[in-house]
């Protein structure tokens, strides 16, 4: 059924559910699993970077890379074919682009459970993907 599954992953508890479900589907279908991490550069991070000595973006990128590496190892331990990619930018745009590039049959992402106010300010990645993806979308919960 599915040959290429893209898993949007950031190491959060929300993406842990997506990892479990994406991995199970990949095993059932014999599909290749693509773990995609998106380093989001927001205005809030720019403010944090400007007022402190820390490299907020660099630290966030390293944390994401470590999380993706851990997920990839977990997937390999289950004998599933896996590729990893990390991109920077808007999550919905980057997920959609990557899905097109790898001819994805399915994209799996975690449900973040944003409140109404946060959803109004930031929008819903899942809702945006419904209009942009060339394939099916699975929004996984914990």
N, CA, C and O atoms as CSV, one atom per row, in Angstrom:
chain,resi,resn,atom,element,x,y,z
A,1,UNK,N,N,0.824,-1.194,0.000
A,1,UNK,CA,C,0.000,0.000,0.000
A,1,UNK,C,C,0.866,1.254,0.000
A,1,UNK,O,O,0.780,2.062,-0.925
A,2,UNK,N,N,1.702,1.428,1.027
A,2,UNK,CA,C,2.605,2.584,1.093
A,2,UNK,C,C,4.020,2.125,0.792
A,2,UNK,O,O,4.464,1.087,1.284
A,3,UNK,N,N,4.730,2.906,-0.023
A,3,UNK,CA,C,6.128,2.611,-0.338
A,3,UNK,C,C,7.078,3.618,0.297
A,3,UNK,O,O,8.171,3.249,0.727
A,4,UNK,N,N,6.678,4.873,0.360
A,4,UNK,CA,C,7.483,5.943,0.937
A,4,UNK,C,C,6.647,6.699,1.958
A,4,UNK,O,O,5.645,7.329,1.619
A,5,UNK,N,N,7.073,6.625,3.203
A,5,UNK,CA,C,6.370,7.309,4.289
A,5,UNK,C,C,7.290,8.378,4.860
A,5,UNK,O,O,8.423,8.095,5.249
A,6,UNK,N,N,6.792,9.605,4.904
A,6,UNK,CA,C,7.546,10.705,5.511
A,6,UNK,C,C,7.037,10.897,6.928
A,6,UNK,O,O,5.839,11.058,7.158
A,7,UNK,N,N,7.957,10.878,7.866
A,7,UNK,CA,C,7.646,11.082,9.280
A,7,UNK,C,C,8.216,12.428,9.707
A,7,UNK,O,O,9.434,12.593,9.763
A,8,UNK,N,N,7.347,13.390,10.008
A,8,UNK,CA,C,7.792,14.684,10.530
A,8,UNK,C,C,8.121,14.473,12.002
A,8,UNK,O,O,7.254,14.095,12.790
A,9,UNK,N,N,9.379,14.717,12.371
A,9,UNK,CA,C,9.839,14.339,13.705
A,9,UNK,C,C,10.708,15.433,14.303
A,9,UNK,O,O,11.595,15.976,13.645
A,10,UNK,N,N,10.428,15.750,15.585
A,10,UNK,CA,C,11.260,16.747,16.271
A,10,UNK,C,C,11.699,16.304,17.665
A,10,UNK,O,O,12.334,17.070,18.389
A,11,UNK,N,N,11.368,15.091,18.035
A,11,UNK,CA,C,11.768,14.589,19.344
A,11,UNK,C,C,10.799,14.906,20.461
A,11,UNK,O,O,11.006,14.469,21.593
A,12,UNK,N,N,9.752,15.650,20.176
A,12,UNK,CA,C,8.765,16.001,21.193
A,12,UNK,C,C,7.883,14.800,21.510
A,12,UNK,O,O,7.894,13.803,20.788
A,13,UNK,N,N,7.123,14.902,22.586
A,13,UNK,CA,C,6.206,13.808,22.920
A,13,UNK,C,C,5.125,13.660,21.856
A,13,UNK,O,O,4.579,12.572,21.672
A,14,UNK,N,N,4.818,14.742,21.160
A,14,UNK,CA,C,3.820,14.677,20.093
A,14,UNK,C,C,4.350,13.875,18.913
A,14,UNK,O,O,3.610,13.110,18.293
A,15,UNK,N,N,5.631,14.050,18.604
A,15,UNK,CA,C,6.179,13.306,17.472
A,15,UNK,C,C,6.515,11.866,17.848
A,15,UNK,O,O,6.732,11.041,16.961
A,16,UNK,N,N,6.563,11.547,19.133
A,16,UNK,CA,C,6.798,10.163,19.559
A,16,UNK,C,C,5.648,9.262,19.113
A,16,UNK,O,O,5.878,8.130,18.685
A,17,UNK,N,N,4.425,9.750,19.210
A,17,UNK,CA,C,3.268,8.992,18.721
A,17,UNK,C,C,3.332,8.804,17.217
A,17,UNK,O,O,2.980,7.743,16.701
A,18,UNK,N,N,3.783,9.837,16.514
A,18,UNK,CA,C,3.932,9.733,15.061
A,18,UNK,C,C,5.011,8.712,14.710
A,18,UNK,O,O,4.868,7.957,13.749
A,19,UNK,N,N,6.086,8.690,15.489
A,19,UNK,CA,C,7.153,7.713,15.257
A,19,UNK,C,C,6.628,6.286,15.415
A,19,UNK,O,O,6.889,5.427,14.573
A,20,UNK,N,N,5.894,6.041,16.485
A,20,UNK,CA,C,5.349,4.703,16.711
A,20,UNK,C,C,4.443,4.268,15.564
A,20,UNK,O,O,4.564,3.153,15.056
A,21,UNK,N,N,3.538,5.152,15.161
A,21,UNK,CA,C,2.584,4.778,14.122
A,21,UNK,C,C,3.238,4.695,12.745
A,21,UNK,O,O,2.929,3.799,11.960
A,22,UNK,N,N,4.137,5.628,12.455
A,22,UNK,CA,C,4.849,5.584,11.174
A,22,UNK,C,C,5.716,4.348,11.047
A,22,UNK,O,O,5.779,3.730,9.985
A,23,UNK,N,N,6.390,3.986,12.141
A,23,UNK,CA,C,7.237,2.795,12.147
A,23,UNK,C,C,6.397,1.531,11.941
A,23,UNK,O,O,6.775,0.649,11.170
A,24,UNK,N,N,5.272,1.451,12.623
A,24,UNK,CA,C,4.399,0.280,12.479
A,24,UNK,C,C,3.870,0.155,11.050
A,24,UNK,O,O,3.844,-0.942,10.490
A,25,UNK,N,N,3.456,1.259,10.469
A,25,UNK,CA,C,2.977,1.226,9.081
A,25,UNK,C,C,4.084,0.830,8.114
A,25,UNK,O,O,3.855,0.050,7.190
A,26,UNK,N,N,5.287,1.368,8.324
A,26,UNK,CA,C,6.420,1.028,7.460
A,26,UNK,C,C,6.728,-0.465,7.542
A,26,UNK,O,O,7.015,-1.096,6.526
A,27,UNK,N,N,6.671,-1.031,8.751
A,27,UNK,CA,C,6.914,-2.470,8.908
A,27,UNK,C,C,5.824,-3.277,8.197
A,27,UNK,O,O,6.126,-4.236,7.487
A,28,UNK,N,N,4.580,-2.898,8.384
A,28,UNK,CA,C,3.469,-3.636,7.769
A,28,UNK,C,C,3.510,-3.593,6.240
A,28,UNK,O,O,3.168,-4.569,5.572
A,29,UNK,N,N,3.932,-2.449,5.699
A,29,UNK,CA,C,3.905,-2.260,4.248
A,29,UNK,C,C,5.245,-2.541,3.574
A,29,UNK,O,O,5.324,-2.584,2.346
A,30,UNK,N,N,6.291,-2.731,4.362
A,30,UNK,CA,C,7.616,-2.871,3.768
A,30,UNK,C,C,8.062,-1.570,3.118
A,30,UNK,O,O,8.770,-1.579,2.111
A,31,UNK,N,N,7.648,-0.462,3.694
A,31,UNK,CA,C,7.915,0.862,3.114
A,31,UNK,C,C,9.230,1.450,3.619
A,31,UNK,O,O,9.746,1.066,4.668
A,32,UNK,N,N,9.741,2.374,2.855
A,32,UNK,CA,C,10.900,3.164,3.289
A,32,UNK,C,C,10.357,4.300,4.154
A,32,UNK,O,O,9.383,4.956,3.784
A,33,UNK,N,N,10.987,4.528,5.303
A,33,UNK,CA,C,10.572,5.593,6.212
A,33,UNK,C,C,11.571,6.739,6.107
A,33,UNK,O,O,12.778,6.542,6.254
A,34,UNK,N,N,11.062,7.919,5.855
A,34,UNK,CA,C,11.885,9.127,5.750
A,34,UNK,C,C,11.628,9.968,7.001
A,34,UNK,O,O,10.521,10.472,7.194
A,35,UNK,N,N,12.632,10.118,7.836
A,35,UNK,CA,C,12.496,10.934,9.040
A,35,UNK,C,C,12.924,12.350,8.680
A,35,UNK,O,O,14.076,12.591,8.322
A,36,UNK,N,N,11.990,13.272,8.779
A,36,UNK,CA,C,12.234,14.661,8.401
A,36,UNK,C,C,12.132,15.555,9.623
A,36,UNK,O,O,11.075,15.656,10.245
A,37,UNK,N,N,13.237,16.201,9.962
A,37,UNK,CA,C,13.250,17.182,11.041
A,37,UNK,C,C,13.271,18.574,10.448
A,37,UNK,O,O,13.994,18.836,9.486
A,38,UNK,N,N,12.480,19.468,11.020
A,38,UNK,CA,C,12.419,20.852,10.536
A,38,UNK,C,C,12.914,21.774,11.644
A,38,UNK,O,O,12.319,21.837,12.720
A,39,UNK,N,N,13.992,22.481,11.379
A,39,UNK,CA,C,14.487,23.493,12.300
A,39,UNK,C,C,13.714,24.779,12.011
A,39,UNK,O,O,13.904,25.415,10.975
A,40,UNK,N,N,12.850,25.144,12.935
A,40,UNK,CA,C,11.982,26.306,12.750
A,40,UNK,C,C,12.705,27.543,13.268
A,40,UNK,O,O,13.172,27.576,14.407
A,41,UNK,N,N,12.789,28.539,12.431
A,41,UNK,CA,C,13.405,29.807,12.842
A,41,UNK,C,C,12.299,30.845,12.928
A,41,UNK,O,O,11.836,31.374,11.918
A,42,UNK,N,N,11.890,31.123,14.156
A,42,UNK,CA,C,10.783,32.050,14.375
A,42,UNK,C,C,11.289,33.389,14.876
A,42,UNK,O,O,12.450,33.525,15.262
A,43,UNK,N,N,10.411,34.366,14.864
A,43,UNK,CA,C,10.747,35.675,15.403
A,43,UNK,C,C,11.082,35.617,16.877
A,43,UNK,O,O,11.959,36.345,17.344
A,44,UNK,N,N,10.388,34.751,17.625
A,44,UNK,CA,C,10.657,34.599,19.048
A,44,UNK,C,C,12.063,34.104,19.310
A,44,UNK,O,O,12.703,34.529,20.272
A,45,UNK,N,N,12.551,33.210,18.464
A,45,UNK,CA,C,13.914,32.713,18.620
A,45,UNK,C,C,14.924,33.811,18.302
A,45,UNK,O,O,15.984,33.876,18.924
A,46,UNK,N,N,14.606,34.672,17.341
A,46,UNK,CA,C,15.505,35.772,17.001
A,46,UNK,C,C,15.635,36.731,18.172
A,46,UNK,O,O,16.721,37.247,18.438
A,47,UNK,N,N,14.533,36.972,18.873
A,47,UNK,CA,C,14.579,37.854,20.049
A,47,UNK,C,C,15.437,37.224,21.133
A,47,UNK,O,O,16.268,37.901,21.739
A,48,UNK,N,N,15.246,35.936,21.383
A,48,UNK,CA,C,16.048,35.240,22.400
A,48,UNK,C,C,17.525,35.291,22.045
A,48,UNK,O,O,18.368,35.470,22.925
A,49,UNK,N,N,17.844,35.135,20.776
A,49,UNK,CA,C,19.229,35.169,20.318
A,49,UNK,C,C,19.835,36.556,20.518
A,49,UNK,O,O,21.012,36.675,20.859
A,50,UNK,N,N,19.042,37.602,20.309
A,50,UNK,CA,C,19.581,38.958,20.380
A,50,UNK,C,C,19.817,39.435,21.805
A,50,UNK,O,O,20.659,40.305,22.027
A,51,UNK,N,N,19.092,38.887,22.775
A,51,UNK,CA,C,19.237,39.373,24.147
A,51,UNK,C,C,20.168,38.526,25.004
A,51,UNK,O,O,20.475,38.898,26.136
A,52,UNK,N,N,20.617,37.403,24.482
A,52,UNK,CA,C,21.468,36.535,25.292
A,52,UNK,C,C,22.711,36.116,24.549
A,52,UNK,O,O,22.795,36.249,23.328
A,53,UNK,N,N,23.678,35.606,25.292
A,53,UNK,CA,C,24.930,35.188,24.672
A,53,UNK,C,C,24.842,33.822,23.990
A,53,UNK,O,O,25.738,33.453,23.231
A,54,UNK,N,N,23.775,33.072,24.252
A,54,UNK,CA,C,23.659,31.722,23.720
A,54,UNK,C,C,23.307,31.718,22.240
A,54,UNK,O,O,22.634,32.618,21.737
A,55,UNK,N,N,23.769,30.706,21.572
A,55,UNK,CA,C,23.411,30.453,20.185
A,55,UNK,C,C,22.140,29.606,20.188
A,55,UNK,O,O,22.206,28.380,20.098
A,56,UNK,N,N,20.988,30.258,20.293
A,56,UNK,CA,C,19.711,29.566,20.425
A,56,UNK,C,C,19.434,28.705,19.204
A,56,UNK,O,O,19.044,27.546,19.345
A,57,UNK,N,N,19.628,29.248,18.009
A,57,UNK,CA,C,19.361,28.484,16.796
A,57,UNK,C,C,20.318,27.298,16.683
A,57,UNK,O,O,19.901,26.188,16.351
A,58,UNK,N,N,21.585,27.533,16.954
A,58,UNK,CA,C,22.562,26.445,16.871
A,58,UNK,C,C,22.265,25.336,17.855
A,58,UNK,O,O,22.371,24.157,17.516
A,59,UNK,N,N,21.892,25.703,19.079
A,59,UNK,CA,C,21.558,24.702,20.095
A,59,UNK,C,C,20.299,23.933,19.689
A,59,UNK,O,O,20.234,22.714,19.845
A,60,UNK,N,N,19.306,24.647,19.171
A,60,UNK,CA,C,18.076,23.997,18.716
A,60,UNK,C,C,18.339,23.035,17.565
A,60,UNK,O,O,17.756,21.953,17.505
A,61,UNK,N,N,19.218,23.433,16.655
A,61,UNK,CA,C,19.585,22.575,15.517
A,61,UNK,C,C,20.276,21.305,16.018
A,61,UNK,O,O,19.982,20.208,15.543
A,62,UNK,N,N,21.190,21.455,16.972
A,62,UNK,CA,C,21.902,20.288,17.512
A,62,UNK,C,C,20.949,19.356,18.255
A,62,UNK,O,O,21.062,18.135,18.141
A,63,UNK,N,N,20.020,19.916,19.010
A,63,UNK,CA,C,19.026,19.095,19.711
A,63,UNK,C,C,18.170,18.321,18.713
A,63,UNK,O,O,17.878,17.143,18.918
A,64,UNK,N,N,17.771,18.987,17.633
A,64,UNK,CA,C,16.969,18.333,16.600
A,64,UNK,C,C,17.760,17.212,15.942
A,64,UNK,O,O,17.242,16.111,15.753
A,65,UNK,N,N,19.013,17.488,15.594
A,65,UNK,CA,C,19.854,16.460,14.969
A,65,UNK,C,C,19.996,15.239,15.872
A,65,UNK,O,O,19.922,14.104,15.402
A,66,UNK,N,N,20.198,15.471,17.158
A,66,UNK,CA,C,20.333,14.355,18.100
A,66,UNK,C,C,19.026,13.559,18.185
A,66,UNK,O,O,19.051,12.328,18.204
A,67,UNK,N,N,17.897,14.248,18.234
A,67,UNK,CA,C,16.598,13.575,18.290
A,67,UNK,C,C,16.354,12.737,17.045
A,67,UNK,O,O,15.877,11.606,17.140
A,68,UNK,N,N,16.677,13.282,15.880
A,68,UNK,CA,C,16.489,12.558,14.627
A,68,UNK,C,C,17.411,11.338,14.581
A,68,UNK,O,O,16.991,10.259,14.163
A,69,UNK,N,N,18.657,11.505,15.009
A,69,UNK,CA,C,19.595,10.370,15.040
A,69,UNK,C,C,19.077,9.252,15.938
A,69,UNK,O,O,19.167,8.077,15.582
A,70,UNK,N,N,18.541,9.610,17.089
A,70,UNK,CA,C,17.987,8.616,18.012
A,70,UNK,C,C,16.815,7.880,17.372
A,70,UNK,O,O,16.709,6.659,17.487
A,71,UNK,N,N,15.935,8.617,16.701
A,71,UNK,CA,C,14.783,7.998,16.031
A,71,UNK,C,C,15.242,7.068,14.918
A,71,UNK,O,O,14.703,5.972,14.761
A,72,UNK,N,N,16.232,7.498,14.144
A,72,UNK,CA,C,16.748,6.678,13.045
A,72,UNK,C,C,17.313,5.363,13.588
A,72,UNK,O,O,17.097,4.302,13.004
A,73,UNK,N,N,18.030,5.440,14.697
A,73,UNK,CA,C,18.584,4.211,15.274
A,73,UNK,C,C,17.472,3.279,15.756
A,73,UNK,O,O,17.557,2.063,15.583
A,74,UNK,N,N,16.442,3.846,16.354
A,74,UNK,CA,C,15.301,3.034,16.795
A,74,UNK,C,C,14.634,2.341,15.611
A,74,UNK,O,O,14.232,1.181,15.709
A,75,UNK,N,N,14.519,3.046,14.507
A,75,UNK,CA,C,13.909,2.485,13.304
A,75,UNK,C,C,14.791,1.385,12.723
A,75,UNK,O,O,14.298,0.322,12.345
A,76,UNK,N,N,16.086,1.639,12.654
A,76,UNK,CA,C,17.015,0.614,12.145
A,76,UNK,C,C,16.985,-0.634,13.011
A,76,UNK,O,O,17.077,-1.748,12.496
A,77,UNK,N,N,16.856,-0.458,14.326
A,77,UNK,CA,C,16.775,-1.598,15.241
A,77,UNK,C,C,15.567,-2.479,14.938
A,77,UNK,O,O,15.552,-3.663,15.276
A,78,UNK,N,N,14.557,-1.894,14.299
A,78,UNK,CA,C,13.354,-2.639,13.919
A,78,UNK,C,C,13.453,-3.186,12.489
A,78,UNK,O,O,12.487,-3.727,11.952
A,79,UNK,N,N,14.643,-3.036,11.882
A,79,UNK,CA,C,14.930,-3.552,10.529
A,79,UNK,C,C,14.038,-2.930,9.461
A,79,UNK,O,O,13.559,-3.610,8.553
A,80,UNK,N,N,13.828,-1.632,9.589
A,80,UNK,CA,C,13.056,-0.881,8.605
A,80,UNK,C,C,14.013,0.041,7.870
A,80,UNK,O,O,14.876,0.666,8.487
A,81,UNK,N,N,13.865,0.128,6.565
A,81,UNK,CA,C,14.689,1.017,5.746
A,81,UNK,C,C,14.357,2.467,6.095
A,81,UNK,O,O,13.188,2.854,6.119
A,82,UNK,N,N,15.388,3.263,6.365
A,82,UNK,CA,C,15.158,4.629,6.823
A,82,UNK,C,C,16.173,5.586,6.225
A,82,UNK,O,O,17.345,5.250,6.057
A,83,UNK,N,N,15.705,6.779,5.909
A,83,UNK,CA,C,16.537,7.898,5.502
A,83,UNK,C,C,16.190,9.078,6.400
A,83,UNK,O,O,15.052,9.204,6.853
A,84,UNK,N,N,17.160,9.934,6.655
A,84,UNK,CA,C,16.920,11.112,7.503
A,84,UNK,C,C,17.288,12.379,6.758
A,84,UNK,O,O,18.212,12.400,5.945
A,85,UNK,N,N,16.549,13.429,7.052
A,85,UNK,CA,C,16.802,14.730,6.442
A,85,UNK,C,C,16.403,15.815,7.443
A,85,UNK,O,O,15.378,15.705,8.116
A,86,UNK,N,N,17.220,16.856,7.532
A,86,UNK,CA,C,16.878,18.005,8.369
A,86,UNK,C,C,16.874,19.243,7.488
A,86,UNK,O,O,17.808,19.490,6.725
A,87,UNK,N,N,15.820,20.001,7.609
A,87,UNK,CA,C,15.669,21.234,6.839
A,87,UNK,C,C,15.342,22.380,7.765
A,87,UNK,O,O,14.991,22.181,8.928
A,88,UNK,N,N,15.461,23.578,7.238
A,88,UNK,CA,C,15.117,24.783,7.992
A,88,UNK,C,C,13.983,25.498,7.279
A,88,UNK,O,O,13.920,25.536,6.050
A,89,UNK,N,N,13.084,26.066,8.083
A,89,UNK,CA,C,12.016,26.846,7.481
A,89,UNK,C,C,10.657,26.583,8.093
A,89,UNK,O,O,10.542,26.120,9.228
A,90,UNK,N,N,9.647,26.882,7.329
A,90,UNK,CA,C,8.268,26.698,7.734
A,90,UNK,C,C,7.921,25.215,7.646
A,90,UNK,O,O,8.074,24.618,6.581
A,91,UNK,N,N,7.459,24.609,8.733
A,91,UNK,CA,C,7.204,23.163,8.717
A,91,UNK,C,C,6.269,22.700,7.609
A,91,UNK,O,O,6.580,21.726,6.922
A,92,UNK,N,N,5.152,23.354,7.415
A,92,UNK,CA,C,4.202,22.908,6.387
A,92,UNK,C,C,4.822,22.971,4.994
A,92,UNK,O,O,4.648,22.050,4.195
A,93,UNK,N,N,5.526,24.026,4.705
A,93,UNK,CA,C,6.153,24.180,3.389
A,93,UNK,C,C,7.226,23.119,3.175
A,93,UNK,O,O,7.268,22.480,2.123
A,94,UNK,N,N,8.088,22.930,4.161
A,94,UNK,CA,C,9.189,21.976,4.023
A,94,UNK,C,C,8.706,20.534,3.978
A,94,UNK,O,O,9.250,19.727,3.224
A,95,UNK,N,N,7.699,20.200,4.767
A,95,UNK,CA,C,7.148,18.841,4.735
A,95,UNK,C,C,6.541,18.570,3.363
A,95,UNK,O,O,6.764,17.504,2.788
A,96,UNK,N,N,5.785,19.512,2.838
A,96,UNK,CA,C,5.158,19.348,1.530
A,96,UNK,C,C,6.208,19.205,0.423
A,96,UNK,O,O,6.083,18.342,-0.447
A,97,UNK,N,N,7.229,20.040,0.457
A,97,UNK,CA,C,8.298,19.961,-0.553
A,97,UNK,C,C,9.001,18.606,-0.508
A,97,UNK,O,O,9.224,17.970,-1.538
A,98,UNK,N,N,9.344,18.182,0.702
A,98,UNK,CA,C,10.060,16.918,0.846
A,98,UNK,C,C,9.185,15.747,0.387
A,98,UNK,O,O,9.669,14.834,-0.282
A,99,UNK,N,N,7.925,15.775,0.739
A,99,UNK,CA,C,7.003,14.713,0.323
A,99,UNK,C,C,6.946,14.623,-1.204
A,99,UNK,O,O,6.901,13.524,-1.756
A,100,UNK,N,N,6.948,15.754,-1.880
A,100,UNK,CA,C,6.941,15.759,-3.338
A,100,UNK,C,C,8.249,15.206,-3.885
A,100,UNK,O,O,8.246,14.433,-4.843
A,101,UNK,N,N,9.370,15.600,-3.280
A,101,UNK,CA,C,10.686,15.170,-3.760
A,101,UNK,C,C,10.871,13.656,-3.674
A,101,UNK,O,O,11.480,13.056,-4.559
A,102,UNK,N,N,10.355,13.043,-2.625
A,102,UNK,CA,C,10.565,11.599,-2.431
A,102,UNK,C,C,9.365,10.774,-2.904
A,102,UNK,O,O,9.318,9.564,-2.681
A,103,UNK,N,N,8.411,11.413,-3.544
A,103,UNK,CA,C,7.198,10.740,-4.019
A,103,UNK,C,C,6.524,9.975,-2.879
A,103,UNK,O,O,6.230,8.785,-2.998
A,104,UNK,N,N,6.287,10.679,-1.782
A,104,UNK,CA,C,5.681,10.067,-0.599
A,104,UNK,C,C,4.248,9.634,-0.882
A,104,UNK,O,O,3.504,10.289,-1.610
A,105,UNK,N,N,3.895,8.508,-0.279
A,105,UNK,CA,C,2.520,8.023,-0.325
A,105,UNK,C,C,1.742,8.478,0.903
A,105,UNK,O,O,0.514,8.559,0.891
A,106,UNK,N,N,2.495,8.773,1.966
A,106,UNK,CA,C,1.889,9.129,3.250
A,106,UNK,C,C,2.842,10.019,4.034
A,106,UNK,O,O,4.055,9.810,4.016
A,107,UNK,N,N,2.289,11.007,4.718
A,107,UNK,CA,C,3.032,11.819,5.677
A,107,UNK,C,C,2.405,11.583,7.035
A,107,UNK,O,O,1.183,11.612,7.179
A,108,UNK,N,N,3.253,11.348,8.039
A,108,UNK,CA,C,2.792,11.139,9.404
A,108,UNK,C,C,3.359,12.248,10.269
A,108,UNK,O,O,4.562,12.509,10.237
A,109,UNK,N,N,2.504,12.901,11.041
A,109,UNK,CA,C,2.967,13.907,11.988
A,109,UNK,C,C,2.160,13.805,13.261
A,109,UNK,O,O,1.050,13.274,13.274
A,110,UNK,N,N,2.733,14.322,14.330
A,110,UNK,CA,C,2.072,14.276,15.626
A,110,UNK,C,C,1.119,15.437,15.810
A,110,UNK,O,O,1.307,16.519,15.253
A,111,UNK,N,N,0.095,15.189,16.600
A,111,UNK,CA,C,-0.878,16.232,16.941
A,111,UNK,C,C,-0.363,16.989,18.158
A,111,UNK,O,O,-0.198,16.407,19.231
A,112,UNK,N,N,-0.113,18.268,17.995
A,112,UNK,CA,C,0.498,19.070,19.058
A,112,UNK,C,C,-0.487,19.561,20.104
A,112,UNK,O,O,-0.068,20.023,21.166
A,113,UNK,N,N,-1.755,19.476,19.841
A,113,UNK,CA,C,-2.739,19.880,20.833
A,113,UNK,C,C,-2.653,21.345,21.235
A,113,UNK,O,O,-2.788,21.677,22.412
A,114,UNK,N,N,-2.429,22.220,20.266
A,114,UNK,CA,C,-2.365,23.653,20.555
A,114,UNK,C,C,-3.728,24.159,21.003
A,114,UNK,O,O,-4.766,23.671,20.555
A,115,UNK,N,N,-3.709,25.127,21.875
A,115,UNK,CA,C,-4.940,25.782,22.275
A,115,UNK,C,C,-5.434,26.700,21.165
A,115,UNK,O,O,-4.735,26.936,20.180
A,116,UNK,N,N,-6.627,27.203,21.335
A,116,UNK,CA,C,-7.238,28.056,20.318
A,116,UNK,C,C,-6.391,29.290,20.012
A,116,UNK,O,O,-6.225,29.653,18.847
A,117,UNK,N,N,-5.859,29.931,21.041
A,117,UNK,CA,C,-5.062,31.146,20.832
A,117,UNK,C,C,-3.786,30.838,20.062
A,117,UNK,O,O,-3.447,31.561,19.125
A,118,UNK,N,N,-3.067,29.776,20.439
A,118,UNK,CA,C,-1.833,29.411,19.734
A,118,UNK,C,C,-2.132,28.998,18.296
A,118,UNK,O,O,-1.375,29.329,17.383
A,119,UNK,N,N,-3.217,28.285,18.093
A,119,UNK,CA,C,-3.582,27.875,16.735
A,119,UNK,C,C,-3.908,29.112,15.886
A,119,UNK,O,O,-3.604,29.151,14.694
A,120,UNK,N,N,-4.528,30.121,16.511
A,120,UNK,CA,C,-4.856,31.339,15.791
A,120,UNK,C,C,-3.582,32.081,15.399
A,120,UNK,O,O,-3.469,32.557,14.269
A,121,UNK,N,N,-2.608,32.187,16.330
A,121,UNK,CA,C,-1.353,32.886,16.043
A,121,UNK,C,C,-0.475,32.112,15.064
A,121,UNK,O,O,0.045,32.688,14.108
A,122,UNK,N,N,-0.306,30.815,15.295
A,122,UNK,CA,C,0.653,30.034,14.523
A,122,UNK,C,C,0.027,29.261,13.372
A,122,UNK,O,O,0.724,28.903,12.422
A,123,UNK,N,N,-1.250,29.003,13.436
A,123,UNK,CA,C,-1.891,28.166,12.437
A,123,UNK,C,C,-1.639,26.704,12.735
A,123,UNK,O,O,-0.872,26.369,13.637
A,124,UNK,N,N,-2.269,25.854,11.995
A,124,UNK,CA,C,-2.127,24.414,12.162
A,124,UNK,C,C,-1.332,23.854,10.994
A,124,UNK,O,O,-1.723,24.018,9.839
A,125,UNK,N,N,-0.222,23.195,11.290
A,125,UNK,CA,C,0.583,22.580,10.239
A,125,UNK,C,C,-0.256,21.535,9.513
A,125,UNK,O,O,-0.254,21.483,8.283
A,126,UNK,N,N,-0.972,20.705,10.265
A,126,UNK,CA,C,-1.802,19.670,9.658
A,126,UNK,C,C,-2.844,20.238,8.712
A,126,UNK,O,O,-3.040,19.718,7.613
A,127,UNK,N,N,-3.512,21.300,9.134
A,127,UNK,CA,C,-4.544,21.909,8.280
A,127,UNK,C,C,-3.932,22.477,6.998
A,127,UNK,O,O,-4.512,22.352,5.919
A,128,UNK,N,N,-2.773,23.093,7.122
A,128,UNK,CA,C,-2.110,23.623,5.926
A,128,UNK,C,C,-1.677,22.500,4.991
A,128,UNK,O,O,-1.760,22.628,3.770
A,129,UNK,N,N,-1.213,21.397,5.578
A,129,UNK,CA,C,-0.758,20.276,4.757
A,129,UNK,C,C,-1.899,19.631,3.983
A,129,UNK,O,O,-1.680,19.113,2.889
A,130,UNK,N,N,-3.102,19.653,4.525
A,130,UNK,CA,C,-4.241,19.079,3.811
A,130,UNK,C,C,-4.407,19.710,2.430
A,130,UNK,O,O,-4.832,19.046,1.484
A,131,UNK,N,N,-4.073,20.988,2.322
A,131,UNK,CA,C,-4.216,21.694,1.052
A,131,UNK,C,C,-2.982,21.579,0.160
A,131,UNK,O,O,-3.070,21.834,-1.041
A,132,UNK,N,N,-1.831,21.199,0.726
A,132,UNK,CA,C,-0.582,21.258,-0.030
A,132,UNK,C,C,0.007,19.897,-0.393
A,132,UNK,O,O,0.760,19.798,-1.361
A,133,UNK,N,N,-0.317,18.853,0.357
A,133,UNK,CA,C,0.342,17.564,0.160
A,133,UNK,C,C,-0.134,16.845,-1.098
A,133,UNK,O,O,-1.306,16.924,-1.468
A,134,UNK,N,N,0.789,16.145,-1.746
A,134,UNK,CA,C,0.425,15.328,-2.911
A,134,UNK,C,C,0.044,13.899,-2.519
A,134,UNK,O,O,-0.064,13.025,-3.380
A,135,UNK,N,N,-0.161,13.660,-1.212
A,135,UNK,CA,C,-0.398,12.301,-0.725
A,135,UNK,C,C,-1.294,12.348,0.523
A,135,UNK,O,O,-1.788,13.408,0.907
A,136,UNK,N,N,-1.490,11.200,1.135
A,136,UNK,CA,C,-2.312,11.093,2.344
A,136,UNK,C,C,-1.571,11.651,3.550
A,136,UNK,O,O,-0.343,11.743,3.560
A,137,UNK,N,N,-2.342,12.020,4.562
A,137,UNK,CA,C,-1.793,12.579,5.800
A,137,UNK,C,C,-2.391,11.834,6.981
A,137,UNK,O,O,-3.606,11.657,7.072
A,138,UNK,N,N,-1.520,11.399,7.887
A,138,UNK,CA,C,-1.939,10.779,9.132
A,138,UNK,C,C,-1.463,11.662,10.278
A,138,UNK,O,O,-0.263,11.887,10.438
A,139,UNK,N,N,-2.404,12.161,11.073
A,139,UNK,CA,C,-2.061,12.951,12.266
A,139,UNK,C,C,-2.212,12.013,13.448
A,139,UNK,O,O,-3.316,11.594,13.796
A,140,UNK,N,N,-1.074,11.692,14.061
A,140,UNK,CA,C,-1.043,10.710,15.149
A,140,UNK,C,C,-1.153,11.399,16.492
A,140,UNK,O,O,-0.653,12.508,16.678
A,141,UNK,N,N,-1.806,10.738,17.417
A,141,UNK,CA,C,-1.875,11.228,18.785
A,141,UNK,C,C,-1.065,10.298,19.691
A,141,UNK,O,O,-0.691,9.193,19.298
A,142,UNK,N,N,-0.808,10.762,20.889
A,142,UNK,CA,C,-0.024,9.956,21.831
A,142,UNK,C,C,-0.601,8.609,22.039
A,142,UNK,O,O,-0.055,7.814,22.804
